[in-house]
Amino acid sequence: MSYSLAIFRSCFLMFVVALVFVVLMPHCAEGQTVTEPFLKRNLGFRRIDVMALEGGRTVVRIPKTDDAREVVVVGAIRIRVPLDVLVECFRDVETFFPGDGIVTQVGLFDAAPSVGDVQRLVLPEDDFKALRKCRVGKCKVKLTADRLEEISSLDRSRPDHERKVRDVMVRAFVRYLRDYIARGNAALPLYHDKSEPLGAGADFAALHSGSRQYLGHDDELFEYLALFPRLAHPDIEDIFYWVVEEFGLRPVTSVNHMMISWGAIGDIPVATVAVKQIYATHYTQGLVKLAMLMPASERYPQRGTYLVLSLRMRFDSRVGGIKRALLKRELEHTWAMHLEALQEKAEESYREVRVASRKDG
């Protein structure tokens, strides 16, 4: 081959590659025309954050808050499963959440909650110790006044004291949930564990208002989150569950309302999973968790799904100075570990399903 022919072929190949790049570049960028601006505008992501997601890295941020009792953490990860598969993972709370580095126990409530739904719950030993000393206005476990009075009236010398305490707690969980399902936010507990009672309803209202930026794409879910059960919506799925999580100095048992909604950003389908805390034994007066699930690229679905997971918490006292700095460091580590555990579980589950389907086929 002559030298001039080799040069011609080399130049021609470079021209073809450049032409393909020019033709495909708008389509590759098309996958980011809606999702990337939304991540930047609504969630405060930077271009470098989006690039990190595309590169398979985990992004975690701790935004500043104006309220000294409020703490926010936002994390994102790209999971190599389709959007609808990841939604199914979230729906299966009893399988998906345990082993994520935070959740140690979890169970579902039926449509008509009963004590039987909580039979598998093992209350943390620290709670039994704390409840032996509890009275209205002074307790290390969050409860309403009537439940604190019921527990303090039990005979501590009886050998079945712990069983009776557990019975009171389990009935309380079911009662709080039933009341919430019937009356919504008006039924959120008024905690009497401190000298000044604190109501969870007011704290949820503040958290809900601050969640607007994360739900700018789904006005219906934003309203439903606040107005349940007065606002009915056939396309929003309700799931109620209890969970024990390793958080802070002691495990936290909580009762929660999960809502799953489908929406869109432009023409791109987006799913949102909202979790609203109805009751918790420790620390938080209110908690709202939002999981936004959106295709990493609408042109190339095999690139997977972005999971953007935010958590807004309002504590029962100020979180400032050293306490906030330590909590921030712990959250940055824990939230990244949490996201990566969910990624691993979702991708492993998806691989197993695909292998099984190939064998069946």
N, C-alpha and C positions, 0 to 999 in steps of 0.2 A: 504493500500500500504506500502510495506517495505521501510525502510529508504534507503537501497542500490538501490532499483528500482527507487526511486524518484531521487537519485543522478544520476543514469544512464540516466534517461529521461532528466534531466536538462542539463547534459553534451552533450547529443545527440542534443538537441534543440540548444544549443550554437554552436555546430559544423555545423548544418544546416544553421544557420544565418550567420556564418563566411563564409561558402561555397558560399552562395548567394551573400554576399558582395564582395567576391573575383571574382566571375563570372561577376557581374554587374559593378564593379568598372571601368574596362577599358572602358565599354560602356558609363558610366556616364561621364567619363573624355573625351570621344571622342567628346562630344559636345563642349569642350573647346580647342581642339587640334589646331584649326585654329584661332578662333575668339579671344581667350584670348591673344595669342602671338601678334596678330595684334594690339590689344588695347594697349599692353605694348610697342611694338616696334615702331609703327607709331604715336601713340597718347600720349605716355608718361605715360600711366596708370600704377599704381602699383598693386601688387596683392591685397592689401587691398581695392583699388578702385573697382576691379572686384568683390571682395567678397561683397562690399557694394551694388553694382548693383544687384547681385544675391539675396541679402537680402531685396531688394525693396527700397533701399535708393537712393537719388539723389547725384550725384558727380559733383562738379563744380570746375574748376581750372582756374587760370589766368596766363598763361605762360608769362615769360619775353620776351621782344622784343628788338631787337637791334636799332630799329628806334624810336625816341622820339615822332613821330606823330602817331605811330601805337599801337593799343590795340587789344588784342586777349582774347577771353573767350571760354572755352570748357566745355560743360556739358554733362552728360549722365544719362539715366534713363531706367528702364525696364518697358515696357508697355505690359500688358497682352492682346494683340491682335495679330493675325497672321501678318506676314510681308506684304502680299499683301493688307490686310485691312488697315494697317497703311499708305501704299503708297497712297491708295485711299483717305485717310483723307487729306494728304498733297495736293493732286491734287484738292480737293474741298476747295480752299483758302477762298472763301466767307463765308463758314460755319465753317471751322476748326480754323481759326486764330482769329476772333473777340472773346473777352472775355478771352484772354490768359494773361491778365494783362499788355499788351503792345499795342496791336492793337485796335484802336477805330473805324476805317473805312477801308474798303477794297473793291475793285471792279476789275473785269476782263476787259481786252481789247480784242476786236475781232481780227481775223487774219489780218484785215485791220483796224488799229486803227482809231477812229474818236472821235470828241468832245462828241458825244452821249454816249460813254463809260464812261465818267467822270461826267455825269449829277448829280449823287447822291452825289458827293464829296462836303462836307462843309469845306471850307478853315478855318483854325484856325483864330480866331479874332486877335491874336497877329501879324499874317502875314499882315493883312490889315493895322494895325497901322504902322508896319515897312515899308511897301511899299509906304506909303504916303510921306516918307522922302527919298526914295531911289534915287540914281543916280549912274552912272557908276563909279566904284571905291570905293563906300561907300554905303553899304546896309547890312542889317541884314538878308536878304534872298538871297540865292544863285541863280543867274541867269546869262545867257549870256548877252553880251553887248547890242545886238539888243533888247532883251526883256526888259532890264532895261531902255533903251532909250524910248521904246514904253510906258512903265508905267509912266516914269517921264514926258512924254509929255501930259498926260491926265490932264484935268481940275479938280483940286481937289475940287473946289467949287460946282461942279454939284452934285445934289442929287443921281445920278446914278453912282457916281465914283466907289463905291465898286463893283458894278455889272460889270463895264467895266474892273476893275482890275482883277476880277475873270475870265472874258472872256480871258484876255491876258494870265493869268496863265494856264488855261485849254488848250488853244491852244498851249502854250509852251510845256506842258506835252506831248501832242499828236505829236507835231513836233519833239521833242527830240527822242521819241520812233520810229516814222517812219524813221527818219534819221538813228537811230541805226540799225533797221531791215535791212535797205538798205546797210549800210556801216560798221557796226560793231564798234569795238573800236575806229576807226578813227572819229566816230561821237560823242563820249562821250564829254560832255560839257566842254568848256573853261569858267570857272566862272570869272566874273568881279565884284564880290561884294567887293573885296579889291583893294588896290592900285596896287598890283602886281597880275596879272591874274594867276590862277592856273588851270591846265588841269586835268580832271578826268582820262584821258587815261593813263598817266604816273603812277598815283597812283594805278589804277587797275592792271597795269603790275606788280608792286611790290607786291600787295596782291596775285595775281595769282601765282607768283613764290613761295611765302611763304605757299601756300595751297598744295604744292606738297606732303607733308608728309601725308595729310589727304586723298589724292586721289591716293595713291600708288597702289591701287587695280584696278584703272579705268583710264588707260592711254587715252582712247578715249574721256572720259568726260573732262579730263584735257586739252586736245588739243582743244576740241570743245568749251570750256569755253573761250579760248583765240582767236580762229579763226572764230567764228560765224560772219557773215553768209557764209564765204568763204569755210568752211568745213561743208559739209552736212552729216548728219547721220540719217538714217531712224529709228533707234531704240532709239534715244534720243528725248524725248517729250519737246516741248517749250510751256511755258505759260507766258503771259505778264500781269502784274497787277499793280495797284496803291494802296497805303496804307498810312494811317495816324497812326503814332505811338507816344505814350507818351514816350519821350526819352529826358533826360536832363531837361533844364529849359523851353523848349517850345516844342510843338508837331512838329514832322517832317513828311512832306509829301514826298513820294518818288515814283519813277517809277522803276519797277524791271523786270528782266528776270529770270524766273524759268526754270530749266532744270531737267528732271527726267530720270535717266539712270539705267539700270539693269546690274549687273556684278556678279563677284564671287570672293571669297577668298578661294582658293583650290576648293573644290566641293560644297561649301556653297553659295547659292544665296544671293546676297547683292544688295540693292537698294541705290542709292545716289540721293539726291535732292540738287541741287546747285542753289543759288539765287545770282544774280549779280545786283548790284545797277547801274542803268542807270542815274538817276538824284535824288537829294535830296535837300530840301529847306534849311537845316541847318546842321552845324557841319562837316559832313563827306564828304571828297573828293572822297572816294571810300569805297565800302563795299562788302564783299563776305561772304555768309552764306552757310555752308555745313551741310546737315543732312545725316548721314550714318545710314542706317537701316539694322540690321543683326539679324538673329535668336539668341535668348538667348541660345538655345540648339537645335541642329539639330536632336537629338534623341527624345526630348520631346517638340514638337512645342507648347504645351499648356503653356509652361513656358514664352512664349511671344517673344517680339522683343526688342533688344537694340536700343535705339535712342541716337546717339552721335551727338550733335549739336554744331558746332563751328561757331564763328563769328570773322571775321578779319575786322577791321576798320582803315582807315587812316583819321585823322582829318586835318583841314586846318591850324593848328598851333601845337606847341609842347605840349605834355601832360606829365608833369613831376611834381615831388615834391608832394605837398599837393593835387594838382588837380588829379594826377594819383592815389594817395592813396584813395581819396574820390570816384573816378570813380570805382576803383577796388572793394571797399566795396559795392557800389551800384550795380555793375554788378553781384557780387556773389549772392546777394539777389534776384535781378530781374531775373537772368538766372535760378535759382532754381525754382522760382515761375512760370516762363514761361514754363519750362519743366513739372512741376507738373500739370499745367493747361492743357497742351496738353495731358498729360497722362489721366487726368480725362475725357476730352472730347472724346478721342479716345475709352477709355474703356466703357464709357456710350453709345456711338454710337454703339459699337459692341454688347453690351447687348441688346439694342433696336432691332437691326437687328436679333439677335438670337431668341428673344422672338417673333418677328413678323413671323419669318420663322417657328417656332414651331406651332404657331396658324394656319398658312396657311397649314402646313402639317397635 
